[in-house]
Amino acid sequence: MDIYNLSTELEFEWDGGNSTKNYSKHGVTSSEIEECFFNFTLVSPDIIHSQNEERFNLLGETDSEKILFISFTIRFLKIRVISARSVDKKEKQTYETAKNHS
């Protein structure tokens, strides 16, 4: 995974279905997702799901130190979140190792 600064001049575009789905399915709010983009992040291209548009996977941390896995795309300089969930054990270790070495 690479380190990116995604907080530069990008806006979020929310569709009601995705923000509701992320909360009801994974307990993750839109605010928590946005916080991750302004803190330390690890981002990698999502090659498997990028047939129709370029997608990315992000490991990031909320202001309350909750680590999330976020799948997103960028359309017209706006971040569109596809899904978000808490990280698994391996993802948490990857994130914490990278953060401690940054």
Biopython code that builds the backbone (N, CA, C, O; Angstrom):
import numpy as np
from Bio.PDB.StructureBuilder import StructureBuilder

atoms = [
    (1, "MET", "N", (0.838, -1.181, 0.000)),
    (1, "MET", "CA", (0.000, 0.000, 0.000)),
    (1, "MET", "C", (0.881, 1.242, 0.000)),
    (1, "MET", "O", (1.979, 1.245, 0.557)),
    (2, "ASP", "N", (0.382, 2.284, -0.630)),
    (2, "ASP", "CA", (1.098, 3.546, -0.695)),
    (2, "ASP", "C", (0.471, 4.552, 0.257)),
    (2, "ASP", "O", (-0.672, 4.389, 0.685)),
    (3, "ILE", "N", (1.220, 5.583, 0.583)),
    (3, "ILE", "CA", (0.723, 6.654, 1.435)),
    (3, "ILE", "C", (0.337, 7.821, 0.535)),
    (3, "ILE", "O", (1.142, 8.267, -0.282)),
    (4, "TYR", "N", (-0.893, 8.320, 0.679)),
    (4, "TYR", "CA", (-1.400, 9.437, -0.105)),
    (4, "TYR", "C", (-1.967, 10.493, 0.829)),
    (4, "TYR", "O", (-2.364, 10.183, 1.952)),
    (5, "ASN", "N", (-2.006, 11.726, 0.378)),
    (5, "ASN", "CA", (-2.724, 12.776, 1.083)),
    (5, "ASN", "C", (-3.974, 13.079, 0.278)),
    (5, "ASN", "O", (-3.919, 13.792, -0.724)),
    (6, "LEU", "N", (-5.090, 12.543, 0.713)),
    (6, "LEU", "CA", (-6.340, 12.717, -0.020)),
    (6, "LEU", "C", (-7.141, 13.910, 0.469)),
    (6, "LEU", "O", (-8.232, 14.168, -0.040)),
    (7, "SER", "N", (-6.629, 14.632, 1.432)),
    (7, "SER", "CA", (-7.391, 15.735, 2.013)),
    (7, "SER", "C", (-7.249, 17.036, 1.233)),
    (7, "SER", "O", (-7.809, 18.055, 1.637)),
    (8, "THR", "N", (-6.522, 17.026, 0.140)),
    (8, "THR", "CA", (-6.267, 18.259, -0.593)),
    (8, "THR", "C", (-7.404, 18.582, -1.551)),
    (8, "THR", "O", (-7.497, 18.016, -2.640)),
    (9, "GLU", "N", (-8.254, 19.486, -1.137)),
    (9, "GLU", "CA", (-9.287, 20.059, -1.990)),
    (9, "GLU", "C", (-10.329, 19.066, -2.499)),
    (9, "GLU", "O", (-11.073, 19.409, -3.418)),
    (10, "LEU", "N", (-10.421, 17.880, -1.960)),
    (10, "LEU", "CA", (-11.432, 16.941, -2.417)),
    (10, "LEU", "C", (-12.687, 17.061, -1.565)),
    (10, "LEU", "O", (-12.617, 17.308, -0.361)),
    (11, "GLU", "N", (-13.823, 16.883, -2.202)),
    (11, "GLU", "CA", (-15.105, 16.896, -1.508)),
    (11, "GLU", "C", (-15.667, 15.482, -1.502)),
    (11, "GLU", "O", (-15.204, 14.613, -2.241)),
    (12, "PHE", "N", (-16.663, 15.265, -0.664)),
    (12, "PHE", "CA", (-17.346, 13.983, -0.622)),
    (12, "PHE", "C", (-18.693, 14.109, -1.309)),
    (12, "PHE", "O", (-19.372, 15.130, -1.201)),
    (13, "GLU", "N", (-19.065, 13.061, -2.010)),
    (13, "GLU", "CA", (-20.387, 12.984, -2.623)),
    (13, "GLU", "C", (-21.067, 11.750, -2.040)),
    (13, "GLU", "O", (-20.611, 10.624, -2.240)),
    (14, "TRP", "N", (-22.152, 11.972, -1.324)),
    (14, "TRP", "CA", (-22.849, 10.870, -0.660)),
    (14, "TRP", "C", (-24.141, 10.552, -1.383)),
    (14, "TRP", "O", (-24.889, 11.444, -1.783)),
    (15, "ASP", "N", (-24.382, 9.278, -1.540)),
    (15, "ASP", "CA", (-25.689, 8.846, -2.017)),
    (15, "ASP", "C", (-26.354, 8.195, -0.814)),
    (15, "ASP", "O", (-25.733, 7.402, -0.106)),
    (16, "GLY", "N", (-27.607, 8.530, -0.587)),
    (16, "GLY", "CA", (-28.313, 8.094, 0.615)),
    (16, "GLY", "C", (-28.238, 6.609, 0.869)),
    (16, "GLY", "O", (-28.142, 6.179, 2.019)),
    (17, "GLY", "N", (-28.280, 5.819, -0.184)),
    (17, "GLY", "CA", (-28.228, 4.370, -0.024)),
    (17, "GLY", "C", (-26.936, 3.891, 0.600)),
    (17, "GLY", "O", (-26.957, 3.047, 1.496)),
    (18, "ASN", "N", (-25.808, 4.416, 0.140)),
    (18, "ASN", "CA", (-24.518, 3.964, 0.668)),
    (18, "ASN", "C", (-24.295, 4.390, 2.109)),
    (18, "ASN", "O", (-23.806, 3.597, 2.914)),
    (19, "SER", "N", (-24.642, 5.620, 2.450)),
    (19, "SER", "CA", (-24.406, 6.061, 3.824)),
    (19, "SER", "C", (-25.296, 5.290, 4.793)),
    (19, "SER", "O", (-24.860, 4.949, 5.893)),
    (20, "THR", "N", (-26.527, 5.014, 4.405)),
    (20, "THR", "CA", (-27.426, 4.216, 5.244)),
    (20, "THR", "C", (-26.929, 2.783, 5.348)),
    (20, "THR", "O", (-26.941, 2.195, 6.429)),
    (21, "LYS", "N", (-26.492, 2.219, 4.227)),
    (21, "LYS", "CA", (-26.009, 0.832, 4.206)),
    (21, "LYS", "C", (-24.777, 0.662, 5.086)),
    (21, "LYS", "O", (-24.684, -0.312, 5.832)),
    (22, "ASN", "N", (-23.836, 1.592, 5.009)),
    (22, "ASN", "CA", (-22.614, 1.475, 5.811)),
    (22, "ASN", "C", (-22.925, 1.491, 7.302)),
    (22, "ASN", "O", (-22.275, 0.795, 8.082)),
    (23, "TYR", "N", (-23.915, 2.282, 7.698)),
    (23, "TYR", "CA", (-24.256, 2.333, 9.116)),
    (23, "TYR", "C", (-25.046, 1.095, 9.539)),
    (23, "TYR", "O", (-24.735, 0.480, 10.560)),
    (24, "SER", "N", (-26.057, 0.729, 8.767)),
    (24, "SER", "CA", (-26.895, -0.406, 9.177)),
    (24, "SER", "C", (-26.150, -1.731, 9.089)),
    (24, "SER", "O", (-26.379, -2.622, 9.907)),
    (25, "LYS", "N", (-25.278, -1.872, 8.124)),
    (25, "LYS", "CA", (-24.564, -3.139, 7.929)),
    (25, "LYS", "C", (-23.287, -3.231, 8.765)),
    (25, "LYS", "O", (-22.947, -4.306, 9.260)),
    (26, "HIS", "N", (-22.580, -2.111, 8.924)),
    (26, "HIS", "CA", (-21.258, -2.148, 9.562)),
    (26, "HIS", "C", (-21.106, -1.198, 10.755)),
    (26, "HIS", "O", (-20.055, -1.187, 11.396)),
    (27, "GLY", "N", (-22.136, -0.402, 11.063)),
    (27, "GLY", "CA", (-22.052, 0.517, 12.196)),
    (27, "GLY", "C", (-21.090, 1.667, 11.992)),
    (27, "GLY", "O", (-20.542, 2.200, 12.956)),
    (28, "VAL", "N", (-20.879, 2.056, 10.735)),
    (28, "VAL", "CA", (-19.924, 3.122, 10.404)),
    (28, "VAL", "C", (-20.703, 4.326, 9.874)),
    (28, "VAL", "O", (-21.488, 4.202, 8.933)),
    (29, "THR", "N", (-20.480, 5.488, 10.483)),
    (29, "THR", "CA", (-21.184, 6.694, 10.050)),
    (29, "THR", "C", (-20.410, 7.419, 8.944)),
    (29, "THR", "O", (-19.211, 7.209, 8.765)),
    (30, "SER", "N", (-21.115, 8.264, 8.219)),
    (30, "SER", "CA", (-20.473, 9.070, 7.173)),
    (30, "SER", "C", (-19.406, 9.981, 7.770)),
    (30, "SER", "O", (-18.357, 10.191, 7.161)),
    (31, "SER", "N", (-19.665, 10.517, 8.943)),
    (31, "SER", "CA", (-18.682, 11.392, 9.608)),
    (31, "SER", "C", (-17.400, 10.640, 9.925)),
    (31, "SER", "O", (-16.303, 11.166, 9.735)),
    (32, "GLU", "N", (-17.537, 9.403, 10.412)),
    (32, "GLU", "CA", (-16.347, 8.599, 10.712)),
    (32, "GLU", "C", (-15.542, 8.331, 9.443)),
    (32, "GLU", "O", (-14.312, 8.387, 9.453)),
    (33, "ILE", "N", (-16.243, 8.043, 8.364)),
    (33, "ILE", "CA", (-15.566, 7.777, 7.092)),
    (33, "ILE", "C", (-14.777, 9.008, 6.653)),
    (33, "ILE", "O", (-13.608, 8.898, 6.284)),
    (34, "GLU", "N", (-15.406, 10.168, 6.691)),
    (34, "GLU", "CA", (-14.731, 11.397, 6.272)),
    (34, "GLU", "C", (-13.511, 11.690, 7.139)),
    (34, "GLU", "O", (-12.484, 12.136, 6.627)),
    (35, "GLU", "N", (-13.610, 11.447, 8.440)),
    (35, "GLU", "CA", (-12.476, 11.683, 9.340)),
    (35, "GLU", "C", (-11.239, 10.905, 8.895)),
    (35, "GLU", "O", (-10.118, 11.406, 8.986)),
    (36, "CYS", "N", (-11.444, 9.689, 8.418)),
    (36, "CYS", "CA", (-10.313, 8.844, 8.011)),
    (36, "CYS", "C", (-9.477, 9.498, 6.915)),
    (36, "CYS", "O", (-8.256, 9.345, 6.895)),
    (37, "PHE", "N", (-10.120, 10.221, 6.007)),
    (37, "PHE", "CA", (-9.410, 10.831, 4.889)),
    (37, "PHE", "C", (-8.521, 11.994, 5.327)),
    (37, "PHE", "O", (-7.627, 12.402, 4.585)),
    (38, "PHE", "N", (-8.758, 12.530, 6.524)),
    (38, "PHE", "CA", (-7.983, 13.665, 7.016)),
    (38, "PHE", "C", (-6.941, 13.258, 8.045)),
    (38, "PHE", "O", (-6.235, 14.108, 8.587)),
    (39, "ASN", "N", (-6.841, 11.972, 8.315)),
    (39, "ASN", "CA", (-5.835, 11.425, 9.216)),
    (39, "ASN", "C", (-4.877, 10.563, 8.398)),
    (39, "ASN", "O", (-4.991, 10.510, 7.174)),
    (40, "PHE", "N", (-3.951, 9.899, 9.047)),
    (40, "PHE", "CA", (-2.995, 9.030, 8.350)),
    (40, "PHE", "C", (-3.751, 7.937, 7.599)),
    (40, "PHE", "O", (-4.614, 7.272, 8.172)),
    (41, "THR", "N", (-3.431, 7.749, 6.320)),
    (41, "THR", "CA", (-4.108, 6.733, 5.507)),
    (41, "THR", "C", (-3.114, 5.876, 4.742)),
    (41, "THR", "O", (-2.000, 6.300, 4.436)),
    (42, "LEU", "N", (-3.544, 4.672, 4.447)),
    (42, "LEU", "CA", (-2.868, 3.796, 3.491)),
    (42, "LEU", "C", (-3.868, 3.554, 2.374)),
    (42, "LEU", "O", (-5.001, 3.144, 2.628)),
    (43, "VAL", "N", (-3.458, 3.804, 1.150)),
    (43, "VAL", "CA", (-4.360, 3.658, 0.008)),
    (43, "VAL", "C", (-3.714, 2.764, -1.029)),
    (43, "VAL", "O", (-2.521, 2.877, -1.310)),
    (44, "SER", "N", (-4.518, 1.869, -1.598)),
    (44, "SER", "CA", (-4.032, 1.017, -2.685)),
    (44, "SER", "C", (-5.106, 0.937, -3.763)),
    (44, "SER", "O", (-6.294, 1.039, -3.459)),
    (45, "PRO", "N", (-4.701, 0.756, -5.020)),
    (45, "PRO", "CA", (-5.692, 0.584, -6.079)),
    (45, "PRO", "C", (-6.433, -0.735, -5.884)),
    (45, "PRO", "O", (-5.844, -1.734, -5.471)),
    (46, "ASP", "N", (-7.716, -0.728, -6.182)),
    (46, "ASP", "CA", (-8.534, -1.939, -6.126)),
    (46, "ASP", "C", (-8.646, -2.481, -7.547)),
    (46, "ASP", "O", (-9.623, -2.218, -8.248)),
    (47, "ILE", "N", (-7.661, -3.220, -7.950)),
    (47, "ILE", "CA", (-7.571, -3.707, -9.327)),
    (47, "ILE", "C", (-8.732, -4.640, -9.671)),
    (47, "ILE", "O", (-9.249, -4.601, -10.787)),
    (48, "ILE", "N", (-9.137, -5.462, -8.731)),
    (48, "ILE", "CA", (-10.198, -6.446, -8.985)),
    (48, "ILE", "C", (-11.520, -5.773, -9.330)),
    (48, "ILE", "O", (-12.248, -6.261, -10.194)),
    (49, "HIS", "N", (-11.846, -4.661, -8.670)),
    (49, "HIS", "CA", (-13.145, -4.010, -8.865)),
    (49, "HIS", "C", (-13.056, -2.740, -9.711)),
    (49, "HIS", "O", (-13.948, -1.895, -9.640)),
    (50, "SER", "N", (-12.009, -2.593, -10.501)),
    (50, "SER", "CA", (-11.809, -1.363, -11.273)),
    (50, "SER", "C", (-12.088, -1.528, -12.764)),
    (50, "SER", "O", (-11.497, -0.818, -13.577)),
    (51, "GLN", "N", (-12.960, -2.432, -13.134)),
    (51, "GLN", "CA", (-13.239, -2.622, -14.558)),
    (51, "GLN", "C", (-13.958, -1.418, -15.169)),
    (51, "GLN", "O", (-13.597, -0.980, -16.261)),
    (52, "ASN", "N", (-14.968, -0.877, -14.484)),
    (52, "ASN", "CA", (-15.750, 0.230, -15.031)),
    (52, "ASN", "C", (-15.226, 1.601, -14.626)),
    (52, "ASN", "O", (-15.400, 2.572, -15.363)),
    (53, "GLU", "N", (-14.594, 1.689, -13.480)),
    (53, "GLU", "CA", (-14.011, 2.936, -12.993)),
    (53, "GLU", "C", (-12.885, 2.587, -12.032)),
    (53, "GLU", "O", (-12.879, 1.506, -11.443)),
    (54, "GLU", "N", (-11.940, 3.493, -11.875)),
    (54, "GLU", "CA", (-10.824, 3.242, -10.969)),
    (54, "GLU", "C", (-11.315, 3.325, -9.525)),
    (54, "GLU", "O", (-11.919, 4.315, -9.112)),
    (55, "ARG", "N", (-11.041, 2.266, -8.773)),
    (55, "ARG", "CA", (-11.433, 2.209, -7.365)),
    (55, "ARG", "C", (-10.197, 2.042, -6.495)),
    (55, "ARG", "O", (-9.149, 1.576, -6.941)),
    (56, "PHE", "N", (-10.358, 2.437, -5.243)),
    (56, "PHE", "CA", (-9.270, 2.382, -4.283)),
    (56, "PHE", "C", (-9.755, 1.782, -2.975)),
    (56, "PHE", "O", (-10.940, 1.833, -2.647)),
    (57, "ASN", "N", (-8.805, 1.208, -2.234)),
    (57, "ASN", "CA", (-9.059, 0.739, -0.875)),
    (57, "ASN", "C", (-8.207, 1.574, 0.065)),
    (57, "ASN", "O", (-7.046, 1.865, -0.219)),
    (58, "LEU", "N", (-8.794, 1.951, 1.179)),
    (58, "LEU", "CA", (-8.119, 2.809, 2.142)),
    (58, "LEU", "C", (-8.208, 2.188, 3.530)),
    (58, "LEU", "O", (-9.257, 1.688, 3.936)),
    (59, "LEU", "N", (-7.105, 2.227, 4.240)),
    (59, "LEU", "CA", (-7.098, 1.934, 5.669)),
    (59, "LEU", "C", (-6.858, 3.265, 6.350)),
    (59, "LEU", "O", (-5.870, 3.943, 6.068)),
    (60, "GLY", "N", (-7.761, 3.644, 7.250)),
    (60, "GLY", "CA", (-7.631, 4.933, 7.916)),
    (60, "GLY", "C", (-8.235, 4.898, 9.299)),
    (60, "GLY", "O", (-8.906, 3.941, 9.687)),
    (61, "GLU", "N", (-7.982, 5.964, 10.031)),
    (61, "GLU", "CA", (-8.377, 6.021, 11.435)),
    (61, "GLU", "C", (-9.274, 7.227, 11.681)),
    (61, "GLU", "O", (-8.999, 8.325, 11.197)),
    (62, "THR", "N", (-10.346, 7.017, 12.437)),
    (62, "THR", "CA", (-11.219, 8.119, 12.819)),
    (62, "THR", "C", (-10.545, 8.947, 13.908)),
    (62, "THR", "O", (-9.500, 8.567, 14.435)),
    (63, "ASP", "N", (-11.151, 10.072, 14.234)),
    (63, "ASP", "CA", (-10.606, 10.907, 15.306)),
    (63, "ASP", "C", (-10.653, 10.193, 16.654)),
    (63, "ASP", "O", (-9.899, 10.534, 17.566)),
    (64, "SER", "N", (-11.539, 9.198, 16.783)),
    (64, "SER", "CA", (-11.621, 8.428, 18.032)),
    (64, "SER", "C", (-10.827, 7.123, 17.947)),
    (64, "SER", "O", (-11.039, 6.208, 18.743)),
    (65, "GLU", "N", (-9.907, 7.044, 16.971)),
    (65, "GLU", "CA", (-8.959, 5.932, 16.805)),
    (65, "GLU", "C", (-9.605, 4.607, 16.392)),
    (65, "GLU", "O", (-9.056, 3.538, 16.662)),
    (66, "LYS", "N", (-10.747, 4.674, 15.750)),
    (66, "LYS", "CA", (-11.379, 3.490, 15.167)),
    (66, "LYS", "C", (-10.787, 3.322, 13.764)),
    (66, "LYS", "O", (-10.850, 4.247, 12.954)),
    (67, "ILE", "N", (-10.220, 2.163, 13.473)),
    (67, "ILE", "CA", (-9.573, 1.938, 12.177)),
    (67, "ILE", "C", (-10.585, 1.305, 11.226)),
    (67, "ILE", "O", (-11.247, 0.324, 11.566)),
    (68, "LEU", "N", (-10.693, 1.884, 10.025)),
    (68, "LEU", "CA", (-11.679, 1.439, 9.041)),
    (68, "LEU", "C", (-11.025, 1.033, 7.727)),
    (68, "LEU", "O", (-9.952, 1.520, 7.368)),
    (69, "PHE", "N", (-11.695, 0.132, 7.022)),
    (69, "PHE", "CA", (-11.375, -0.224, 5.639)),
    (69, "PHE", "C", (-12.450, 0.440, 4.795)),
    (69, "PHE", "O", (-13.641, 0.214, 5.012)),
    (70, "ILE", "N", (-12.036, 1.258, 3.832)),
    (70, "ILE", "CA", (-12.980, 2.008, 3.005)),
    (70, "ILE", "C", (-12.675, 1.762, 1.536)),
    (70, "ILE", "O", (-11.533, 1.897, 1.096)),
    (71, "SER", "N", (-13.696, 1.402, 0.791)),
    (71, "SER", "CA", (-13.590, 1.264, -0.661)),
    (71, "SER", "C", (-14.230, 2.511, -1.269)),
    (71, "SER", "O", (-15.335, 2.894, -0.884)),
    (72, "PHE", "N", (-13.529, 3.152, -2.230)),
    (72, "PHE", "CA", (-14.058, 4.391, -2.793)),
    (72, "PHE", "C", (-13.562, 4.601, -4.216)),
    (72, "PHE", "O", (-12.641, 3.932, -4.685)),
    (73, "THR", "N", (-14.198, 5.547, -4.883)),
    (73, "THR", "CA", (-13.760, 5.994, -6.193)),
    (73, "THR", "C", (-13.735, 7.519, -6.171)),
    (73, "THR", "O", (-14.266, 8.141, -5.251)),
    (74, "ILE", "N", (-13.121, 8.112, -7.177)),
    (74, "ILE", "CA", (-13.119, 9.569, -7.295)),
    (74, "ILE", "C", (-13.768, 9.918, -8.626)),
    (74, "ILE", "O", (-13.317, 9.488, -9.688)),
    (75, "ARG", "N", (-14.840, 10.710, -8.547)),
    (75, "ARG", "CA", (-15.538, 11.175, -9.746)),
    (75, "ARG", "C", (-15.599, 12.695, -9.709)),
    (75, "ARG", "O", (-16.109, 13.285, -8.756)),
    (76, "PHE", "N", (-15.084, 13.311, -10.734)),
    (76, "PHE", "CA", (-15.110, 14.775, -10.843)),
    (76, "PHE", "C", (-14.577, 15.436, -9.567)),
    (76, "PHE", "O", (-15.187, 16.367, -9.040)),
    (77, "LEU", "N", (-13.433, 14.945, -9.078)),
    (77, "LEU", "CA", (-12.754, 15.445, -7.884)),
    (77, "LEU", "C", (-13.580, 15.301, -6.609)),
    (77, "LEU", "O", (-13.350, 16.015, -5.633)),
    (78, "LYS", "N", (-14.530, 14.390, -6.617)),
    (78, "LYS", "CA", (-15.326, 14.112, -5.421)),
    (78, "LYS", "C", (-15.143, 12.654, -5.033)),
    (78, "LYS", "O", (-15.180, 11.759, -5.878)),
    (79, "ILE", "N", (-14.947, 12.431, -3.740)),
    (79, "ILE", "CA", (-14.805, 11.068, -3.228)),
    (79, "ILE", "C", (-16.194, 10.468, -3.075)),
    (79, "ILE", "O", (-17.053, 11.032, -2.398)),
    (80, "ARG", "N", (-16.406, 9.319, -3.708)),
    (80, "ARG", "CA", (-17.659, 8.564, -3.560)),
    (80, "ARG", "C", (-17.327, 7.259, -2.855)),
    (80, "ARG", "O", (-16.638, 6.398, -3.403)),
    (81, "VAL", "N", (-17.822, 7.126, -1.644)),
    (81, "VAL", "CA", (-17.568, 5.930, -0.855)),
    (81, "VAL", "C", (-18.487, 4.814, -1.328)),
    (81, "VAL", "O", (-19.695, 5.000, -1.475)),
    (82, "ILE", "N", (-17.889, 3.653, -1.564)),
    (82, "ILE", "CA", (-18.645, 2.485, -2.003)),
    (82, "ILE", "C", (-19.047, 1.652, -0.796)),
    (82, "ILE", "O", (-20.193, 1.216, -0.688)),
    (83, "SER", "N", (-18.102, 1.432, 0.110)),
    (83, "SER", "CA", (-18.412, 0.708, 1.345)),
    (83, "SER", "C", (-17.359, 1.024, 2.400)),
    (83, "SER", "O", (-16.251, 1.460, 2.088)),
    (84, "ALA", "N", (-17.733, 0.793, 3.652)),
    (84, "ALA", "CA", (-16.815, 1.017, 4.772)),
    (84, "ALA", "C", (-17.161, 0.040, 5.889)),
    (84, "ALA", "O", (-18.327, -0.262, 6.143)),
    (85, "ARG", "N", (-16.113, -0.442, 6.544)),
    (85, "ARG", "CA", (-16.297, -1.399, 7.638)),
    (85, "ARG", "C", (-15.095, -1.306, 8.564)),
    (85, "ARG", "O", (-14.077, -0.701, 8.227)),
    (86, "SER", "N", (-15.230, -1.921, 9.746)),
    (86, "SER", "CA", (-14.080, -2.031, 10.639)),
    (86, "SER", "C", (-13.065, -2.978, 10.016)),
    (86, "SER", "O", (-13.430, -3.877, 9.259)),
    (87, "VAL", "N", (-11.807, -2.779, 10.332)),
    (87, "VAL", "CA", (-10.748, -3.619, 9.765)),
    (87, "VAL", "C", (-10.720, -4.984, 10.441)),
    (87, "VAL", "O", (-11.193, -5.154, 11.565)),
    (88, "ASP", "N", (-10.153, -5.949, 9.725)),
    (88, "ASP", "CA", (-9.905, -7.251, 10.343)),
    (88, "ASP", "C", (-8.531, -7.201, 11.022)),
    (88, "ASP", "O", (-7.839, -6.185, 10.963)),
    (89, "LYS", "N", (-8.154, -8.286, 11.654)),
    (89, "LYS", "CA", (-6.915, -8.327, 12.443)),
    (89, "LYS", "C", (-5.675, -8.030, 11.589)),
    (89, "LYS", "O", (-4.799, -7.273, 12.006)),
    (90, "LYS", "N", (-5.608, -8.621, 10.406)),
    (90, "LYS", "CA", (-4.448, -8.426, 9.525)),
    (90, "LYS", "C", (-4.374, -6.975, 9.034)),
    (90, "LYS", "O", (-3.297, -6.380, 9.006)),
    (91, "GLU", "N", (-5.521, -6.414, 8.650)),
    (91, "GLU", "CA", (-5.557, -5.024, 8.184)),
    (91, "GLU", "C", (-5.147, -4.061, 9.304)),
    (91, "GLU", "O", (-4.440, -3.083, 9.064)),
    (92, "LYS", "N", (-5.594, -4.346, 10.515)),
    (92, "LYS", "CA", (-5.226, -3.504, 11.662)),
    (92, "LYS", "C", (-3.720, -3.523, 11.882)),
    (92, "LYS", "O", (-3.107, -2.483, 12.122)),
    (93, "GLN", "N", (-3.130, -4.702, 11.799)),
    (93, "GLN", "CA", (-1.681, -4.831, 11.982)),
    (93, "GLN", "C", (-0.933, -4.072, 10.884)),
    (93, "GLN", "O", (0.045, -3.379, 11.164)),
    (94, "THR", "N", (-1.388, -4.202, 9.641)),
    (94, "THR", "CA", (-0.769, -3.490, 8.519)),
    (94, "THR", "C", (-0.812, -1.984, 8.752)),
    (94, "THR", "O", (0.189, -1.290, 8.576)),
    (95, "TYR", "N", (-1.978, -1.487, 9.148)),
    (95, "TYR", "CA", (-2.149, -0.052, 9.374)),
    (95, "TYR", "C", (-1.252, 0.441, 10.507)),
    (95, "TYR", "O", (-0.537, 1.432, 10.360)),
    (96, "GLU", "N", (-1.297, -0.258, 11.629)),
    (96, "GLU", "CA", (-0.524, 0.184, 12.793)),
    (96, "GLU", "C", (0.978, 0.138, 12.541)),
    (96, "GLU", "O", (1.710, 1.015, 12.999)),
    (97, "THR", "N", (1.443, -0.876, 11.815)),
    (97, "THR", "CA", (2.864, -0.961, 11.480)),
    (97, "THR", "C", (3.279, 0.226, 10.614)),
    (97, "THR", "O", (4.301, 0.861, 10.873)),
    (98, "ALA", "N", (2.486, 0.525, 9.588)),
    (98, "ALA", "CA", (2.806, 1.649, 8.700)),
    (98, "ALA", "C", (2.758, 2.976, 9.449)),
    (98, "ALA", "O", (3.624, 3.830, 9.259)),
    (99, "LYS", "N", (1.760, 3.148, 10.288)),
    (99, "LYS", "CA", (1.619, 4.405, 11.033)),
    (99, "LYS", "C", (2.796, 4.604, 11.987)),
    (99, "LYS", "O", (3.305, 5.716, 12.126)),
    (100, "ASN", "N", (3.219, 3.544, 12.630)),
    (100, "ASN", "CA", (4.341, 3.637, 13.570)),
    (100, "ASN", "C", (5.671, 3.906, 12.876)),
    (100, "ASN", "O", (6.614, 4.383, 13.507)),
    (101, "HIS", "N", (5.753, 3.603, 11.578)),
    (101, "HIS", "CA", (6.992, 3.826, 10.825)),
    (101, "HIS", "C", (6.926, 5.065, 9.935)),
    (101, "HIS", "O", (7.826, 5.304, 9.129)),
    (102, "SER", "N", (5.866, 5.848, 10.082)),
    (102, "SER", "CA", (5.740, 7.042, 9.228)),
    (102, "SER", "C", (6.423, 8.246, 9.838)),
    (102, "SER", "O", (6.410, 9.328, 9.250)),
]
sb = StructureBuilder()
sb.init_structure("model")
sb.init_model(0)
sb.init_chain("A")
sb.init_seg("    ")
for serial, (resi, resn, name, xyz) in enumerate(atoms, 1):
    if name == "N":
        sb.init_residue(resn, " ", resi, " ")
    sb.init_atom(name, np.array(xyz, "f"), 0.0, 1.0, " ", f" {name:<3s}", serial, name[0])
structure = sb.get_structure()
